[in-house]
Amino acid sequence: FATGGATSVVATGQPDRYGRIVGMVFARDGRLLQAELVRSGLAIVRPGAGDDPCSEALLALEAAARRERSGLWGDSRIVGKATDRTSLLARSGLYALVEGRIVSVGYGSRMVFLDFGRNYRRDFTVMVPESLHSRLREAGIPVDSLEGRVVRVRGVIEESGGPAIRLTHPLSLEVLNLTE
């Protein structure tokens, strides 16, 4: 896609500790360029950097691009499988999407662990900080209802015994229908 010349950037928050600023980039004609990238399948949405209605709209555009297999979505490997430990560990430090069935839900003192295998020290895990429990419940996804459900989660993969994602936003966890 073409930007049509000049662009403008609108900051949506304060700089982080590294001086980075989250913002929205608009083309001269007013089009939101992030939306154009997502619609074309050239970008993956990272919720939490802006307001929820914007993230929800971008996720809807991403879902359409995924259904149409546009851009990145033409390669089935773009979404990791929760059971593929080796592939997930190779993505350590990278932002990724992972799909799989939650085998068990474990409760720690300040964290809930969504385990995707029987060996929680080795298999893929999603770590849900206590601060997100109520926000997930408000979004219609209480953590205690997730055992046995198939989900898509997005975030930075880290190594915590096995591969893991630390959930940072309720929109980063999608409960999938088995037909998806």
BALOBA-1460 file (C-alpha; in Angstrom, 3 decimals):
// residues 180
<rec num="1" residu="f" x="0.000" y="0.000" z="0.000"/>
<rec num="2" residu="a" x="1.111" y="3.586" z="-0.524"/>
<rec num="3" residu="t" x="1.097" y="6.283" z="2.119"/>
<rec num="4" residu="g" x="0.352" y="9.037" z="-0.355"/>
<rec num="5" residu="g" x="3.178" y="11.249" z="0.887"/>
<rec num="6" residu="a" x="3.431" y="12.880" z="4.266"/>
<rec num="7" residu="t" x="2.331" y="11.180" z="7.441"/>
<rec num="8" residu="s" x="1.565" y="12.417" z="10.917"/>
<rec num="9" residu="v" x="2.181" y="10.689" z="14.227"/>
<rec num="10" residu="v" x="-0.119" y="11.141" z="17.209"/>
<rec num="11" residu="a" x="1.316" y="10.004" z="20.552"/>
<rec num="12" residu="t" x="-1.121" y="7.949" z="22.625"/>
<rec num="13" residu="g" x="0.868" y="7.951" z="25.851"/>
<rec num="14" residu="q" x="3.985" y="9.047" z="27.645"/>
<rec num="15" residu="p" x="7.457" y="7.820" z="26.655"/>
<rec num="16" residu="d" x="8.536" y="4.591" z="28.331"/>
<rec num="17" residu="r" x="11.794" y="4.231" z="30.242"/>
<rec num="18" residu="y" x="13.668" y="3.831" z="26.938"/>
<rec num="19" residu="g" x="12.160" y="6.985" z="25.441"/>
<rec num="20" residu="r" x="9.888" y="5.065" z="23.072"/>
<rec num="21" residu="i" x="6.513" y="6.612" z="22.373"/>
<rec num="22" residu="v" x="3.434" y="4.635" z="21.438"/>
<rec num="23" residu="g" x="1.449" y="6.400" z="18.781"/>
<rec num="24" residu="m" x="-0.783" y="6.198" z="15.783"/>
<rec num="25" residu="v" x="0.456" y="7.007" z="12.287"/>
<rec num="26" residu="f" x="-1.930" y="8.652" z="9.850"/>
<rec num="27" residu="a" x="-1.574" y="9.195" z="6.108"/>
<rec num="28" residu="r" x="-2.230" y="12.645" z="4.698"/>
<rec num="29" residu="d" x="-5.770" y="11.532" z="3.755"/>
<rec num="30" residu="g" x="-6.519" y="10.511" z="7.372"/>
<rec num="31" residu="r" x="-6.152" y="6.738" z="6.993"/>
<rec num="32" residu="l" x="-4.716" y="4.973" z="10.026"/>
<rec num="33" residu="l" x="-1.638" y="3.236" z="8.646"/>
<rec num="34" residu="q" x="-1.593" y="0.565" z="11.370"/>
<rec num="35" residu="a" x="-5.076" y="-0.465" z="10.197"/>
<rec num="36" residu="e" x="-3.850" y="-0.652" z="6.604"/>
<rec num="37" residu="l" x="-0.934" y="-2.888" z="7.605"/>
<rec num="38" residu="v" x="-3.149" y="-5.201" z="9.676"/>
<rec num="39" residu="r" x="-5.878" y="-5.326" z="6.991"/>
<rec num="40" residu="s" x="-3.238" y="-6.336" z="4.424"/>
<rec num="41" residu="g" x="-1.879" y="-9.071" z="6.681"/>
<rec num="42" residu="l" x="1.446" y="-7.272" z="7.041"/>
<rec num="43" residu="a" x="1.255" y="-6.686" z="10.808"/>
<rec num="44" residu="i" x="0.137" y="-8.533" z="13.923"/>
<rec num="45" residu="v" x="-1.862" y="-6.652" z="16.562"/>
<rec num="46" residu="r" x="-0.297" y="-6.079" z="19.974"/>
<rec num="47" residu="p" x="-3.107" y="-5.056" z="22.372"/>
<rec num="48" residu="g" x="-2.374" y="-2.818" z="25.291"/>
<rec num="49" residu="a" x="-0.443" y="-0.093" z="23.543"/>
<rec num="50" residu="g" x="-3.540" y="2.070" z="23.107"/>
<rec num="51" residu="d" x="-7.194" y="2.146" z="23.998"/>
<rec num="52" residu="d" x="-9.291" y="-1.024" z="23.902"/>
<rec num="53" residu="p" x="-11.759" y="0.081" z="21.169"/>
<rec num="54" residu="c" x="-8.835" y="0.708" z="18.797"/>
<rec num="55" residu="s" x="-7.253" y="-2.652" z="19.669"/>
<rec num="56" residu="e" x="-10.611" y="-4.404" z="19.213"/>
<rec num="57" residu="a" x="-11.048" y="-2.825" z="15.768"/>
<rec num="58" residu="l" x="-7.518" y="-3.839" z="14.775"/>
<rec num="59" residu="l" x="-8.117" y="-7.398" z="16.025"/>
<rec num="60" residu="a" x="-11.238" y="-7.590" z="13.836"/>
<rec num="61" residu="l" x="-9.163" y="-6.501" z="10.822"/>
<rec num="62" residu="e" x="-6.529" y="-9.088" z="11.739"/>
<rec num="63" residu="a" x="-9.179" y="-11.824" z="11.943"/>
<rec num="64" residu="a" x="-10.387" y="-10.922" z="8.445"/>
<rec num="65" residu="a" x="-6.822" y="-11.007" z="7.073"/>
<rec num="66" residu="r" x="-6.293" y="-14.379" z="8.790"/>
<rec num="67" residu="r" x="-9.483" y="-15.826" z="7.234"/>
<rec num="68" residu="e" x="-8.381" y="-14.566" z="3.803"/>
<rec num="69" residu="r" x="-4.800" y="-15.821" z="4.376"/>
<rec num="70" residu="s" x="-3.475" y="-12.386" z="3.419"/>
<rec num="71" residu="g" x="0.192" y="-11.509" z="3.852"/>
<rec num="72" residu="l" x="1.731" y="-13.184" z="6.895"/>
<rec num="73" residu="w" x="-1.356" y="-15.353" z="7.338"/>
<rec num="74" residu="g" x="-0.534" y="-17.265" z="4.144"/>
<rec num="75" residu="d" x="2.059" y="-19.175" z="6.181"/>
<rec num="76" residu="s" x="0.502" y="-21.505" z="8.763"/>
<rec num="77" residu="r" x="3.700" y="-21.326" z="10.856"/>
<rec num="78" residu="i" x="2.920" y="-17.707" z="11.824"/>
<rec num="79" residu="v" x="0.880" y="-19.088" z="14.748"/>
<rec num="80" residu="g" x="2.844" y="-21.400" z="17.024"/>
<rec num="81" residu="k" x="1.378" y="-24.586" z="18.408"/>
<rec num="82" residu="a" x="1.409" y="-24.859" z="22.197"/>
<rec num="83" residu="t" x="2.588" y="-28.468" z="21.907"/>
<rec num="84" residu="d" x="5.666" y="-27.565" z="19.810"/>
<rec num="85" residu="r" x="8.112" y="-26.771" z="22.619"/>
<rec num="86" residu="t" x="11.184" y="-26.647" z="20.355"/>
<rec num="87" residu="s" x="9.649" y="-24.168" z="17.928"/>
<rec num="88" residu="l" x="8.364" y="-21.968" z="20.748"/>
<rec num="89" residu="l" x="11.734" y="-21.906" z="22.525"/>
<rec num="90" residu="a" x="13.324" y="-20.851" z="19.221"/>
<rec num="91" residu="r" x="11.026" y="-17.797" z="19.342"/>
<rec num="92" residu="s" x="12.134" y="-16.825" z="22.848"/>
<rec num="93" residu="g" x="12.277" y="-13.042" z="23.194"/>
<rec num="94" residu="l" x="9.962" y="-12.526" z="20.214"/>
<rec num="95" residu="y" x="6.340" y="-11.427" z="20.055"/>
<rec num="96" residu="a" x="4.286" y="-14.419" z="18.939"/>
<rec num="97" residu="l" x="0.847" y="-15.952" z="18.663"/>
<rec num="98" residu="v" x="0.350" y="-19.429" z="20.108"/>
<rec num="99" residu="e" x="-2.698" y="-21.687" z="19.957"/>
<rec num="100" residu="g" x="-3.555" y="-24.749" z="21.982"/>
<rec num="101" residu="r" x="-5.780" y="-26.441" z="24.529"/>
<rec num="102" residu="i" x="-5.342" y="-25.550" z="28.195"/>
<rec num="103" residu="v" x="-4.778" y="-28.776" z="30.122"/>
<rec num="104" residu="s" x="-4.883" y="-27.297" z="33.624"/>
<rec num="105" residu="v" x="-5.176" y="-24.048" z="35.557"/>
<rec num="106" residu="g" x="-2.787" y="-23.638" z="38.483"/>
<rec num="107" residu="y" x="-2.928" y="-20.966" z="41.172"/>
<rec num="108" residu="g" x="0.137" y="-19.332" z="42.690"/>
<rec num="109" residu="s" x="0.217" y="-16.549" z="45.265"/>
<rec num="110" residu="r" x="0.243" y="-13.709" z="42.683"/>
<rec num="111" residu="m" x="-0.110" y="-15.536" z="39.389"/>
<rec num="112" residu="v" x="-2.385" y="-18.009" z="37.655"/>
<rec num="113" residu="f" x="-0.703" y="-20.514" z="35.355"/>
<rec num="114" residu="l" x="-2.509" y="-21.795" z="32.276"/>
<rec num="115" residu="d" x="-0.681" y="-25.011" z="31.435"/>
<rec num="116" residu="f" x="-0.836" y="-26.554" z="27.975"/>
<rec num="117" residu="g" x="0.756" y="-29.878" z="28.940"/>
<rec num="118" residu="r" x="0.988" y="-32.234" z="31.884"/>
<rec num="119" residu="n" x="4.580" y="-31.249" z="32.710"/>
<rec num="120" residu="y" x="4.167" y="-27.630" z="33.848"/>
<rec num="121" residu="r" x="7.960" y="-27.244" z="34.273"/>
<rec num="122" residu="r" x="8.602" y="-28.087" z="30.626"/>
<rec num="123" residu="d" x="5.454" y="-27.492" z="28.551"/>
<rec num="124" residu="f" x="4.068" y="-24.169" z="27.297"/>
<rec num="125" residu="t" x="2.468" y="-21.980" z="29.967"/>
<rec num="126" residu="v" x="0.616" y="-18.678" z="30.018"/>
<rec num="127" residu="m" x="1.254" y="-16.675" z="33.171"/>
<rec num="128" residu="v" x="-1.669" y="-14.455" z="34.197"/>
<rec num="129" residu="p" x="-0.780" y="-11.799" z="36.791"/>
<rec num="130" residu="e" x="-3.289" y="-11.316" z="39.594"/>
<rec num="131" residu="s" x="-3.914" y="-7.767" z="38.323"/>
<rec num="132" residu="l" x="-5.523" y="-9.167" z="35.146"/>
<rec num="133" residu="h" x="-7.998" y="-11.575" z="36.796"/>
<rec num="134" residu="s" x="-10.803" y="-9.053" z="37.198"/>
<rec num="135" residu="r" x="-10.217" y="-7.550" z="33.736"/>
<rec num="136" residu="l" x="-10.437" y="-11.004" z="32.168"/>
<rec num="137" residu="r" x="-13.615" y="-11.731" z="34.143"/>
<rec num="138" residu="e" x="-15.097" y="-8.418" z="32.935"/>
<rec num="139" residu="a" x="-14.211" y="-9.475" z="29.374"/>
<rec num="140" residu="g" x="-16.180" y="-12.700" z="29.910"/>
<rec num="141" residu="i" x="-13.119" y="-14.926" z="30.357"/>
<rec num="142" residu="p" x="-12.824" y="-15.981" z="34.009"/>
<rec num="143" residu="v" x="-9.540" y="-17.870" z="34.388"/>
<rec num="144" residu="d" x="-11.170" y="-20.705" z="36.346"/>
<rec num="145" residu="s" x="-13.320" y="-21.503" z="33.274"/>
<rec num="146" residu="l" x="-10.382" y="-22.041" z="30.904"/>
<rec num="147" residu="e" x="-9.394" y="-25.646" z="31.638"/>
<rec num="148" residu="g" x="-10.031" y="-27.726" z="28.515"/>
<rec num="149" residu="r" x="-10.604" y="-24.665" z="26.295"/>
<rec num="150" residu="v" x="-8.732" y="-23.954" z="23.068"/>
<rec num="151" residu="v" x="-7.207" y="-20.476" z="23.064"/>
<rec num="152" residu="r" x="-4.998" y="-18.165" z="21.036"/>
<rec num="153" residu="v" x="-2.608" y="-16.093" z="23.124"/>
<rec num="154" residu="r" x="-0.236" y="-13.347" z="22.033"/>
<rec num="155" residu="g" x="2.799" y="-11.948" z="23.748"/>
<rec num="156" residu="v" x="6.555" y="-12.189" z="24.101"/>
<rec num="157" residu="i" x="7.785" y="-15.747" z="24.544"/>
<rec num="158" residu="e" x="10.128" y="-16.220" z="27.461"/>
<rec num="159" residu="e" x="11.780" y="-19.263" z="28.928"/>
<rec num="160" residu="s" x="10.462" y="-20.239" z="32.320"/>
<rec num="161" residu="g" x="11.468" y="-23.886" z="32.502"/>
<rec num="162" residu="g" x="9.571" y="-24.307" z="29.255"/>
<rec num="163" residu="p" x="8.285" y="-21.676" z="26.846"/>
<rec num="164" residu="a" x="5.867" y="-19.170" z="28.396"/>
<rec num="165" residu="i" x="3.969" y="-15.966" z="27.692"/>
<rec num="166" residu="r" x="3.245" y="-13.475" z="30.452"/>
<rec num="167" residu="l" x="-0.211" y="-12.068" z="29.694"/>
<rec num="168" residu="t" x="-0.235" y="-8.253" z="29.673"/>
<rec num="169" residu="h" x="-3.726" y="-7.412" z="28.394"/>
<rec num="170" residu="p" x="-7.118" y="-9.172" z="28.370"/>
<rec num="171" residu="l" x="-7.347" y="-8.849" z="24.579"/>
<rec num="172" residu="s" x="-4.167" y="-10.936" z="24.323"/>
<rec num="173" residu="l" x="-6.168" y="-14.073" z="25.158"/>
<rec num="174" residu="e" x="-8.875" y="-15.300" z="22.792"/>
<rec num="175" residu="v" x="-11.033" y="-18.335" z="23.473"/>
<rec num="176" residu="l" x="-11.452" y="-20.080" z="20.129"/>
<rec num="177" residu="n" x="-14.382" y="-21.954" z="18.709"/>
<rec num="178" residu="l" x="-13.381" y="-25.405" z="17.531"/>
<rec num="179" residu="t" x="-14.365" y="-24.384" z="13.983"/>
<rec num="180" residu="e" x="-11.664" y="-21.669" z="13.790"/>
